[in-house]
Amino acid sequence: GNYRLRAYTNWMRNFGDNFVFEKNITVLQTSTSHSSAAATPKKSSNATAIPATTAKLLPTVLGYPEGGSLVQGISSLIAVKAEDGYGKGISVWGSVLSSAGDTVSRFHCDSLGMGLFTLLPIPGQTYHAVVNLTRGMPSPLTSVRYNVFDLPAALSKGLTLQVKQTDSVIHAVINNSDSSLLNSASLVVKHGGKTQLSKPLRLLIRQTTARIPTASLPEGISVITLYDNQNKPECER
């Protein structure tokens, strides 16, 4: 059957589902044929045969807004991950449509199944991706199979985080559409679970930019998290 796997700590449950790990998995039943009579179980009068499952797993296309969430009225980058039914990346082409039927963006996932596009959510609209699951560019001579995948719903107000990196500086750009969040915040950089930098910020109504020198960070992947004045994580990159 189909199952949903979620992972979180009790402390994370205070802040909703934005930072909860979640993945849909499918469990299949396998069968093994035995030629020897000794390995064949005897049938009882009340036994029920269970056929082996041979269901074909369908591809999935998921969108991941930069920083964690989409916010209405703020343009954001959305990473796309396209996988076949066994978790392997696949190349796809897609268009992003609003609930009004307008095409607002297009994207292409490479052979690893990764792509990117920009979206400006508008109040009152929801968005979905129409994806070509046929290999290669669509053409009038090929039979094309399309699937529709919903994109994450946009928040009516809130914060977004964009990260742009150069050789010497990381620019963290925080966009804000919520006047109630005009107070102190902090930008925390961690590497391997250890805090490398904690930078206090004063959020502005539109945009706040923080500069993080890369020379102060160790080699490898760092996690940048924006916390509000209640120490609640709002965005992460």
C-alpha positions, 0 to 999 in steps of 0.5 A: 500500500501507500504510506506517508513517512514523517519525521520531527521532534516534539519541539518542532511540533510547536511551529506547524509542518513547515520544517517537518520531513515528509515523504510518500512511500509505496510498499510492494509485496513480492512472491517467490515460486518454489518448484519442490512439493515440500515447499508448497503449503497445504490449502485449508478450507478457510485460506484465502489466496493473496495475489502478488502486487505488480502495480506500476509506480507513478512518477512524482514532481514536487516543488520546494520554495526557497526558504520554505514557503511561498508568500503572496505578493513576493517573488520566490524561486522554486526548486523542482524535483522530478522522480520516477516511481523508484526515486530516480531523477527523470528529465521532464518539461513543464508549465506552471498555470494559475487557477485562472488558467494563465501560464505564469512560468515554465521549467525543465528538469535535467537528467537528475530530475532537478529544475528551477523557476520563479513564481510571484503568487497572487492573492486568490490564486492557486498554482499547479504544474502540467508536466510532460512525462515523455522523454525529450521535447514535445513535438507534433510527431510524438505522443505526449503524456501529461500529468498535473501536480499541485504546487505548495499553497502560498501564505497570505503574509509572512517572510521569505529568504533568498540566498545568493553566494559569491566567492567571498560573501553570502547575501541573505535577502529577507522579504517581508509582507507582514507588518506584525513582524517588524521587530528584532530577528536573528540569522543563524548559520550552522555547519554540522549542527554547530552554530558558526554565526548568529547575526541580529537583524531589524526586519523592514517592511519590504526587504532586509539584506544581510552579508555573511563573509564566507571566510568565517565559514568552514568548507562544506554545506552550511544551513542558514535559518531565520528566527523571529524574536520568539526564537521561532524558525521562519525560513531556512536555506 
